[in-house]
Amino acid sequence: MESLKQGASDYVLKDRLSRLGASVRRTLAESEERKTRRRVETELLQRDELFRKVSESVTDLIAVVDIEGRRVFNSPSYALLMGDPASAAGTDAFAEVHPDDQERIQKVFQETIATGQGQRTEYRFVARDGTIRYIESQGSVLRGSDGAVSNVVVVSRDITARRESGPKTAGTGRSAGSGQ
């Protein structure tokens, strides 16, 4: 009993040596499971660190949205537009989309979930300071173990400067092709 308290995984009584083979096989299997678990845990920690470093390093906006349209994750780059991205978790991902663009963007989102195919789109985003930013986004789906769409990853870029510096249409003061 003292050996078990100190970490032994099993014991075999002298009068039951027939259990020795099974006990050794079980102990070896448990040892292999522990090694595999430690390796997987290490890999997960390394991937988590990689994801964190990538998301902290990019200026593009990276979001993960559940199929109900709630934010699961926003990259730190969202701070300029929304404030603390972590505080946005669980909130409506369409709340800051310009009201005139919301219905269209929600339709694109639903089509992405229904078809499993991401789409590229542009829309206006109302930043926390009230300014309007033009955003270009590309969605792609994440699937659960059952194969069903579980989340949508949206990688976006603020294209306001590009839109504002583009060619102007005669007499309107609007960028060509802006539709605004």
C-alpha positions in Angstrom: 0.0 0.0 0.0 2.9 2.3 0.8 4.3 1.7 -2.7 0.9 2.8 -4.3 1.0 6.0 -2.2 4.5 6.7 -3.5 3.4 6.3 -7.2 3.4 2.6 -8.0 0.6 1.9 -10.5 -0.2 -1.6 -9.4 1.0 -4.5 -7.3 0.9 -8.3 -7.6 0.8 -10.6 -4.6 3.3 -13.4 -4.5 0.6 -16.1 -4.5 -1.0 -14.5 -7.7 1.9 -14.2 -10.1 -0.4 -15.1 -12.9 -1.5 -11.4 -12.8 2.0 -10.2 -13.5 1.7 -10.2 -17.3 -1.6 -8.3 -17.3 -0.3 -5.9 -14.7 2.8 -5.1 -16.7 0.8 -4.6 -19.9 -1.6 -2.3 -18.2 1.2 -0.3 -16.6 3.0 0.0 -19.9 -0.2 1.2 -21.6 -0.9 3.7 -18.9 2.7 5.0 -19.2 2.3 5.4 -22.9 -1.1 7.2 -22.4 0.6 9.6 -20.0 3.4 10.3 -22.5 0.9 10.9 -25.3 -1.2 13.2 -23.1 2.0 15.2 -22.1 3.0 15.5 -25.8 -0.5 16.6 -26.9 -0.6 19.1 -24.0 2.8 20.5 -25.1 1.6 20.7 -28.7 -1.5 22.6 -27.7 0.4 25.0 -25.6 2.8 25.6 -28.5 -0.1 26.1 -30.9 -1.8 28.5 -28.5 1.4 30.5 -28.2 1.7 30.6 -32.0 -1.9 31.7 -32.4 -1.4 34.4 -29.8 1.8 35.7 -31.4 0.2 35.8 -34.8 -3.0 37.5 -33.7 -0.9 40.1 -31.7 1.4 40.8 -34.7 -1.1 41.3 -37.5 -2.8 44.6 -38.3 -5.6 42.8 -40.1 -8.7 42.3 -38.1 -9.3 38.7 -37.2 -12.6 37.6 -35.7 -14.2 34.2 -34.8 -18.0 34.4 -34.8 -20.4 31.6 -33.7 -23.3 30.6 -36.0 -25.6 32.8 -34.0 -23.6 35.8 -34.9 -21.9 36.3 -31.5 -18.2 37.1 -31.2 -16.1 34.3 -29.9 -12.7 36.1 -30.5 -11.5 39.4 -31.8 -7.8 40.0 -32.4 -6.0 42.8 -30.5 -6.0 44.8 -33.8 -9.7 45.5 -33.1 -8.7 47.8 -30.2 -8.4 50.8 -32.5 -12.0 50.4 -33.7 -13.8 49.0 -30.7 -11.7 49.4 -27.6 -10.8 46.2 -25.6 -11.5 43.3 -28.0 -11.8 40.8 -25.1 -14.8 42.7 -23.7 -16.6 42.1 -27.0 -16.8 38.3 -26.5 -20.4 37.1 -26.7 -21.7 40.3 -28.2 -23.4 40.8 -31.5 -20.8 40.7 -34.3 -23.0 42.9 -36.5 -23.6 45.7 -34.0 -20.9 48.0 -35.4 -21.8 47.3 -39.0 -23.3 50.5 -40.5 -27.1 50.2 -40.3 -27.5 50.5 -44.1 -25.1 47.5 -44.6 -26.3 45.2 -41.7 -29.0 43.3 -43.6 -26.7 42.6 -46.6 -23.8 41.5 -44.3 -26.0 39.2 -42.2 -27.2 37.6 -45.4 -23.6 37.0 -46.6 -22.9 35.5 -43.1 -26.0 33.2 -43.3 -25.0 32.1 -46.9 -21.5 31.3 -45.6 -22.9 29.1 -42.9 -25.4 27.4 -45.3 -22.9 26.7 -48.1 -19.7 26.3 -46.0 -18.1 28.7 -48.5 -16.6 32.0 -47.4 -17.2 35.1 -49.3 -15.4 38.4 -49.8 -17.4 41.5 -49.1 -17.0 45.2 -48.3 -19.1 47.2 -45.8 -19.0 50.2 -43.5 -18.1 49.9 -39.8 -19.0 52.4 -37.2 -16.0 52.8 -34.9 -16.4 53.5 -31.2 -15.6 57.2 -31.9 -18.4 57.4 -34.4 -16.3 57.5 -37.5 -17.2 55.4 -40.5 -14.5 53.0 -41.7 -14.6 50.9 -44.9 -13.9 47.3 -44.2 -13.0 44.5 -46.7 -13.6 41.0 -45.2 -13.1 37.4 -46.2 -15.0 34.7 -44.2 -14.2 31.0 -43.9 -15.9 28.3 -41.9 -14.7 26.1 -39.0 -16.3 22.8 -38.6 -17.0 20.7 -35.5 -16.1 17.1 -35.1 -19.5 16.2 -36.7 -18.6 18.1 -39.8 -21.2 20.9 -39.3 -20.2 24.5 -39.4 -19.5 25.6 -35.8 -17.9 29.1 -36.3 -17.0 31.6 -39.0 -13.5 33.1 -39.1 -13.5 36.6 -40.6 -10.3 38.2 -41.7 -10.8 41.9 -42.4 -8.8 44.9 -43.5 -9.6 48.6 -43.0 -9.6 50.0 -46.6 -10.8 53.5 -45.7 -7.6 55.2 -46.9 -7.6 53.3 -50.1 -11.2 54.1 -50.8 -10.7 57.8 -49.9 -7.7 58.1 -52.1 -9.3 56.4 -55.1 -10.5 58.2 -58.2 -13.4 60.5 -57.6 -16.5 60.4 -59.9 -17.4 63.7 -61.5 -19.4 66.1 -59.4 -20.3 63.6 -56.6 -17.2 63.7 -54.4 -17.6 60.0 -54.0 -15.1 57.3 -54.8 -15.7 55.5 -58.1 -17.6 52.3 -57.5 -18.4 53.1 -53.9 -22.1 53.0 -54.3 -22.4 55.5 -51.4 
